[in-house]
Amino acid sequence: MTGKVPSFSPGCTASSVLPGYVALCLALQVHRLASAQFTVTGPDHPVTASVGGEAVLPCHLSPRMSAENMEVRWFRSQFSPAVHLYRDGQDQYGEQMPEYRERTELLKDNITNGRVSLRIRDIRPSDNGPYVCFFHSGVSYENAVLELQVEGLGSAPVISVEGHQDGGIRVVCRSAGWYPEPKAQWRDLQGQLLPSASEKISPEANGLFQTEIATVITEESNQKVSCCVRTPRLNQERESAISIAELFFPRVSPWMVALGVILALLAVLIPLASYCFWRQHRAKGEVTRDKLQAELRWRRAQIYSVDVTLDPVTANPNLVLSEDRKRVRLGDKRQDLPNNPERFDPCPCVLSAEGFGGGRRYWEVEVGDKTAWDVGVCRESVSRKGQVTQTTKQGYWAMSLRNGDKYSVSTSPWTPLPISVRPSRVGIFLDYEVGEVSFYNVTDRSHLFTFTGTFSGELRPYFCPCNNIGGTNAAPLIICPVPAEAGGNLCP
């Protein structure tokens, strides 16, 4: 092959020469660095707690061993600051999250048997969600993820009469102090559900929820009704009832008929306008919610960060690897290397030295301003000689960039991938048992694409640094460290 490199298009033959070094950084978060000497186990079901009460989150080591001289850390989405930290034989409060100060206690009665529990007092709605129990001893790290479900049983419903409406009497039921969002219903004397005239659930300043539901009682209907408010999580409810005497119901008159017609027209026009506003507002809210959910999935994936290095035995002769095997670039000329069966040729690719036959793994690749590249995973058994077809059918799960702005994924055939924010760093998450390979834009913390399927055999990360259109070929792909605030370690 000559020093001039032809172009390389995704999902087809690789007739160009690509650099092949990608480095992945070890994230300190909840995955062991070396072969662990223990595992950490928590409850296999969510722990429930009531607002204002307390919760106890247990976890233990297996096999049983003393944790007196270990670091035991409880944290949430970030490794530091922590919910609670035990180190050097005592509790450390210097890096505790402000919202948990004077509210936590590590129960150490069985710490010599590797059993500890975190007690959280004065439970708040913001305490709801996942917690990580993290043990550190020497070079071994392990963790377990627990779920805390916060519950709040609100006040007894208060029913008020608020005048005439639609030939009947409008009654409103209000209740506050619920978590999560409650469900309110009107029932008649026989327990049958009644239609509601309006319903509203709104948050309070303390993170709890209040509900308001109205109905119209007519003279023909049962004049005794009850308001029931319940929370599905607790499966508990509070109920209040009211009776309306017959003399309070309005009598039909011509002006009321006319008023009813006007109100009927307004009832059509106002909901239409409200619906248009709601649709517009909901669309904006869904975008924000989807972005937050994508960022949460990305942060959880970072917990499984692993160290990835490049395997020079698999590198195409035109690729140049750095000494630490964390960078790969396209060289100016072909190197004189053994033509072993493991080496890609002519496809300008290189695999990692690590292979994964199970579990969850995450790594990040710095792609910078390069205008062409491929990153992802492939089967250990893929063909490495001659023209290579990079699709899922051939054992490749990859994301690609061509011509500086054309992103795609290696479905069969390849699928274009619309991207609004250009990624300078790409995160890759492999969940072997679930059968998923996900790609994340680390630049704006967004989800790019997820492959789903069934894996068999060993999978290995792979990297193809294609030539930059109109630029230099020397720009490398870099396997980079997960930032310290995400719980990672800096790579050498």
C-alpha positions in Angstrom: 0.0 0.0 0.0 1.3 3.5 -0.9 1.6 6.5 1.4 -1.4 8.2 -0.2 -4.6 7.1 1.6 -7.9 6.6 -0.3 -11.2 7.5 1.4 -13.0 5.1 3.6 -16.8 4.9 3.7 -18.9 3.5 6.6 -20.4 0.1 6.4 -18.5 -1.0 3.3 -14.9 -1.8 2.3 -12.1 -0.2 4.2 -9.6 0.6 1.5 -8.0 3.5 3.4 -5.4 3.5 6.1 -6.6 4.5 9.5 -4.8 5.2 12.8 -5.8 2.9 15.5 -5.3 3.9 19.1 -8.1 4.6 21.4 -7.8 5.0 25.2 -10.4 4.4 27.7 -10.2 5.6 31.2 -10.8 3.8 34.3 -13.7 5.4 36.2 -13.3 5.0 40.0 -17.1 4.8 40.4 -18.5 1.5 41.1 -16.4 -1.1 39.3 -13.4 -2.9 40.6 -9.9 -1.8 39.3 -8.1 -5.1 39.9 -9.5 -8.5 40.5 -11.7 -7.8 43.5 -11.2 -9.7 46.8 -14.9 -9.2 47.7 -18.3 -8.3 46.4 -20.9 -5.9 47.8 -24.5 -6.9 48.1 -27.6 -4.8 49.0 -31.3 -5.6 49.2 -32.9 -6.9 46.0 -35.9 -4.6 46.5 -36.4 -0.9 47.1 -36.2 0.4 50.7 -39.3 2.5 51.5 -39.5 5.4 54.0 -42.1 8.0 55.0 -41.6 11.7 54.7 -40.3 13.0 58.1 -39.3 9.5 59.2 -36.1 7.6 58.8 -34.6 5.0 56.4 -32.0 2.3 56.9 -30.0 1.3 53.8 -28.1 -2.0 54.4 -25.2 -3.6 52.5 -22.6 -6.2 53.3 -19.4 -7.8 52.0 -19.2 -11.3 50.6 -17.3 -13.3 51.8 -17.6 -12.0 55.4 -14.7 -9.9 56.4 -14.0 -6.9 58.6 -14.6 -3.5 57.1 -13.2 -1.5 60.1 -10.1 -0.5 58.1 -11.8 0.0 54.8 -13.2 3.1 53.2 -17.0 2.9 53.1 -18.7 5.6 51.1 -22.4 6.3 50.3 -23.0 8.6 47.4 -25.6 9.4 44.7 -25.0 10.6 41.1 -21.5 12.0 42.0 -18.7 10.2 43.8 -17.9 13.3 45.8 -19.3 15.1 47.8 -20.7 12.0 49.5 -23.9 11.3 51.4 -21.8 9.7 54.2 -18.1 8.7 54.4 -16.3 6.4 56.8 -12.5 6.2 56.5 -9.5 5.7 58.8 -11.7 4.0 61.4 -14.1 7.0 61.8 -16.8 9.0 60.1 -15.6 11.9 58.0 -17.9 14.9 57.4 -15.5 17.2 55.5 -16.9 16.2 52.1 -20.5 15.5 53.0 -23.3 16.9 50.9 -24.8 19.9 52.7 -28.4 18.5 52.4 -27.4 15.4 54.5 -25.5 17.1 57.3 -26.6 16.0 60.8 -29.1 13.6 59.1 -27.0 10.5 58.6 -25.5 7.8 60.8 -23.4 4.8 59.8 -24.5 1.7 61.9 -21.3 -0.2 62.6 -22.5 -2.8 65.1 -21.6 -5.6 62.6 -18.8 -3.9 60.7 -16.3 -6.6 61.8 -18.5 -9.1 59.8 -18.6 -6.7 56.8 -22.2 -5.5 57.5 -23.0 -1.8 57.6 -26.2 0.2 57.2 -26.8 3.9 56.6 -29.5 5.6 58.6 -31.0 8.7 57.1 -33.3 10.8 59.5 -35.9 13.4 58.7 -36.7 11.9 55.3 -37.4 14.4 52.5 -38.8 14.0 49.0 -35.4 14.9 47.5 -34.0 11.7 49.2 -35.9 9.6 46.8 -33.9 7.6 44.2 -30.7 5.4 43.9 -27.8 5.3 46.3 -24.4 3.6 45.9 -22.7 1.7 48.7 -19.0 1.7 47.9 -16.2 -0.3 49.7 -12.5 0.4 49.1 -9.6 -1.8 50.4 -6.1 -1.5 49.0 -6.5 -1.7 45.2 -9.9 -3.3 45.3 -13.2 -1.5 44.8 -16.7 -2.8 44.8 -20.2 -1.4 45.2 -23.9 -2.1 45.2 -26.8 0.2 44.1 -29.8 0.5 46.3 -33.1 2.3 45.7 -34.9 4.4 48.3 -38.6 5.1 47.7 -39.9 8.0 49.7 -43.6 8.0 50.6 -45.8 10.7 52.1 -49.4 10.2 53.4 -51.1 13.6 53.0 -53.8 15.4 55.0 -57.5 14.4 55.2 -59.4 15.9 52.3 -61.2 19.2 52.9 -64.5 19.6 50.9 -66.0 23.1 50.2 -69.1 24.2 48.3 -68.3 26.8 45.7 -71.6 27.8 44.1 -73.9 26.7 41.3 -72.7 25.2 38.0 -74.5 23.5 35.1 -77.7 23.1 37.0 -76.0 21.6 40.0 -73.7 22.5 42.9 -69.9 22.7 42.4 -68.0 21.1 45.3 -64.2 21.1 45.5 -61.9 18.7 47.4 -58.4 19.7 48.5 -55.6 17.8 50.2 -51.9 18.5 50.7 -48.7 16.8 51.9 -48.5 13.8 49.5 -45.5 12.1 47.9 -45.3 10.9 45.2 -48.2 12.5 43.2 -51.6 11.3 44.5 -54.8 10.2 42.7 -58.1 11.9 43.8 -61.6 10.5 43.0 -65.2 11.4 43.7 -67.5 8.5 44.7 -71.3 8.3 45.3 -73.0 6.6 48.3 -72.7 3.2 46.5 -68.9 3.7 45.9 -69.3 4.3 42.2 -66.9 6.8 40.6 -68.3 10.2 39.7 -67.0 12.4 36.8 -64.7 15.3 37.9 -65.3 18.8 36.6 -61.6 19.7 37.1 -58.5 18.2 38.6 -55.1 19.7 39.4 -52.0 18.4 41.1 -49.3 21.0 42.0 -46.0 20.8 43.9 -45.5 22.5 47.3 -42.4 24.4 48.4 -41.2 21.4 50.5 -41.3 19.0 47.5 -44.6 17.4 48.4 -47.7 17.6 46.3 -51.2 19.0 46.8 -54.3 18.0 44.8 -57.6 19.7 44.0 -60.5 18.0 42.3 -64.0 19.3 41.7 -67.3 17.8 40.7 -70.9 19.0 40.1 -73.7 17.4 42.1 -77.1 17.6 40.5 -80.5 17.3 42.1 -81.1 14.1 40.2 -77.9 12.5 41.3 -77.1 11.1 44.7 -76.7 14.1 47.0 -74.1 12.5 49.3 -70.7 12.1 47.9 -67.2 11.4 49.2 -63.7 12.5 48.1 -61.0 9.9 48.2 -57.3 10.7 47.8 -54.7 7.9 47.6 -51.1 7.2 46.6 -50.5 4.1 44.5 -47.1 3.4 46.1 -48.5 3.3 49.6 -51.8 1.8 48.6 -53.3 3.9 51.4 -56.0 6.6 51.1 -57.8 9.4 53.0 -61.5 10.1 52.6 -64.0 12.8 53.5 -67.8 13.0 52.7 -70.4 15.7 52.2 -74.2 15.8 51.9 -76.1 18.6 50.0 -79.8 19.3 51.0 -82.4 19.5 48.2 -83.3 23.1 48.9 -79.8 24.3 47.8 -80.3 23.1 44.2 -81.2 25.8 41.7 -84.5 25.9 39.8 -84.5 26.0 36.0 -85.4 29.5 34.6 -85.1 31.0 31.0 -82.2 33.1 31.9 -80.4 30.1 33.2 -81.0 28.3 30.0 -79.5 31.2 28.1 -76.6 31.3 30.5 -76.1 27.5 30.0 -75.8 28.0 26.2 -73.2 30.7 26.7 -71.3 28.6 29.1 -71.4 25.7 26.7 -69.9 27.8 24.0 -67.2 29.0 26.4 -66.6 25.4 27.5 -65.7 24.6 23.9 -63.6 27.6 23.1 -61.6 27.8 26.3 -60.5 24.1 26.3 -59.4 24.5 22.7 -57.2 27.4 23.5 -56.0 25.7 26.6 -55.2 22.5 24.6 -53.1 24.4 22.1 -51.1 26.1 24.9 -50.8 22.7 26.7 -49.5 21.0 23.6 -46.9 23.7 23.1 -45.8 23.6 26.7 -45.8 19.8 26.8 -43.5 19.6 23.8 -41.0 21.8 25.5 -41.3 19.8 28.7 -40.8 16.5 26.9 -37.6 17.7 25.3 -36.2 18.7 28.7 -37.3 15.5 30.4 -35.8 13.3 27.6 -32.5 15.2 27.9 -32.4 14.7 31.7 -33.2 11.0 31.4 -30.5 10.6 28.7 -27.9 12.3 31.0 -28.9 10.1 33.9 -28.4 7.0 31.8 -25.0 8.3 30.7 -23.9 9.0 34.3 -25.0 5.5 35.4 -23.0 4.0 32.5 -19.9 5.8 33.7 -20.1 3.7 36.9 -18.9 0.8 34.8 -15.8 2.5 33.3 -12.9 0.2 32.5 -9.3 0.7 31.3 -8.8 0.0 27.6 -5.5 -0.3 25.7 -4.7 -0.9 22.1 -3.4 -4.3 20.8 -0.5 -3.7 18.4 -0.8 -7.3 17.1 -4.2 -6.3 15.4 -3.1 -2.8 14.1 -3.1 -2.1 10.4 0.5 -1.5 9.2 -0.4 2.2 8.3 -1.4 2.9 11.9 0.9 4.4 14.5 0.3 3.6 18.2 1.7 5.6 21.1 4.0 4.0 23.6 1.3 3.8 26.3 -1.1 2.3 23.7 -3.7 5.0 24.4 -3.5 6.9 21.0 -3.7 5.8 17.4 -3.2 7.9 14.3 -2.7 7.3 10.5 1.0 7.3 9.6 2.6 8.7 6.5 3.8 5.4 5.2 3.2 1.7 5.6 5.3 -0.1 8.3 7.1 -3.4 7.7 5.1 -5.6 10.2 4.5 -9.3 10.3 1.4 -10.3 8.3 -0.1 -12.3 11.2 -3.8 -13.5 11.0 -4.9 -11.1 13.7 -3.8 -8.0 11.9 -6.3 -5.9 9.9 -5.2 -5.4 6.3 -6.1 -3.3 4.3 -8.8 -2.1 6.7 -7.2 0.7 8.8 -8.4 -0.6 12.2 -7.0 -1.8 15.5 -8.7 -3.7 18.4 -8.3 -3.3 22.1 -6.1 -5.7 24.1 -9.1 -6.4 26.3 -12.1 -8.6 25.4 -15.4 -8.8 27.1 -17.6 -11.9 27.3 -20.1 -10.6 29.8 -21.0 -7.8 32.3 -21.2 -4.0 31.7 -18.3 -1.9 30.4 -17.9 1.8 29.6 -15.1 3.8 27.9 -14.7 7.2 26.2 -12.9 8.1 22.9 -11.7 11.6 22.1 -12.4 12.2 18.4 -11.7 16.0 18.5 -12.2 17.8 15.2 -11.5 14.8 13.0 -13.8 14.6 10.0 -13.8 10.8 9.6 -13.6 7.9 12.2 -15.3 4.7 13.3 -15.6 3.5 17.0 -17.5 0.7 18.6 -17.2 -3.0 19.3 -16.9 -6.1 17.2 -16.7 -9.9 17.6 -13.3 -11.4 18.2 -14.0 -13.7 15.3 -14.5 -11.0 12.6 -12.6 -11.2 9.3 -9.5 -9.0 9.2 -8.2 -9.6 5.7 -9.4 -8.2 2.4 -12.5 -6.0 2.0 -14.4 -5.7 5.3 -18.2 -5.1 5.5 -18.8 -3.4 8.9 -22.4 -4.1 9.8 -24.2 -5.8 12.7 -24.7 -8.9 10.5 -20.9 -9.2 10.2 -20.3 -8.7 13.9 -19.8 -4.9 14.1 -21.7 -2.5 16.3 -20.2 0.9 15.4 -20.8 4.6 15.0 -19.2 6.5 12.1 -18.4 10.0 10.8 -17.6 10.9 7.2 -17.0 14.2 5.4 -17.1 16.1 8.7 -20.9 16.1 9.2 -22.4 12.7 8.1 -22.9 10.5 11.1 -24.3 7.0 10.8 -24.5 3.6 12.6 -23.7 0.1 11.3 -27.1 -1.4 10.9 -27.7 -3.4 7.8 -27.9 -1.2 5.7 -26.2 1.7 7.6 -28.6 4.2 9.1 -27.9 8.0 9.0 -27.8 9.5 12.5 -29.0 13.1 12.9 -26.8 15.0 15.5 -27.4 18.7 16.5 -24.2 19.1 18.7 -21.0 17.8 17.2 -19.3 15.4 19.7 -15.6 15.9 20.5 -15.7 12.9 22.8 -17.9 9.7 22.4 -18.8 7.4 25.3 -19.5 3.7 24.6 -21.5 1.5 27.0 -21.7 -2.3 26.5 -24.3 -4.3 28.5 -23.5 -7.8 27.4 -26.3 -9.7 29.1 -29.0 -7.3 28.1 -27.6 -7.2 24.5 -27.1 -3.4 24.1 -24.3 -1.2 22.8 -25.0 2.5 23.5 -23.3 5.6 22.2 -23.3 9.0 24.1 -22.2 12.5 23.2 -20.0 13.4 26.2 -19.9 17.0 24.9 -23.6 17.7 25.7 -24.3 14.6 27.7 -26.9 13.3 25.3 -27.8 9.8 24.1 -26.9 9.2 20.4 -28.0 5.6 19.6 -28.4 2.1 21.1 -28.0 -1.2 19.3 -30.1 -4.1 20.7 -29.6 -7.8 20.0 -28.1 -10.9 21.4 -24.3 -11.4 21.9 -22.2 -14.6 21.8 -18.5 -15.0 22.2 -16.0 -12.3 23.1 -16.5 -8.7 22.0 -13.6 -6.2 21.7 -13.6 -2.4 21.3 -12.3 -1.3 17.9 -11.1 2.0 16.4 -10.6 3.3 12.9 -9.1 6.8 12.6 -9.9 7.8 8.9 -8.3 10.6 7.0 -9.6 14.1 7.7 -11.1 15.7 4.6 -9.0 18.8 3.6 -6.8 18.4 6.7 -4.0 16.4 8.2 -4.1 12.6 8.7 -2.0 12.9 11.9 -4.9 13.7 14.2 -5.3 10.7 16.6 -8.1 8.9 18.3 -7.5 9.0 22.1 -8.8 6.6 24.7 -9.4 9.2 27.4 -10.0 9.3 31.2 -13.5 9.7 32.7 -13.5 13.1 34.5 -12.7 13.0 38.2 -16.1 14.5 39.1 -17.7 11.4 37.5 -15.7 9.2 39.7 -12.9 8.2 37.4 -9.1 8.0 37.7 -6.7 9.9 35.5 -5.0 7.6 33.1 -1.2 7.5 33.0 
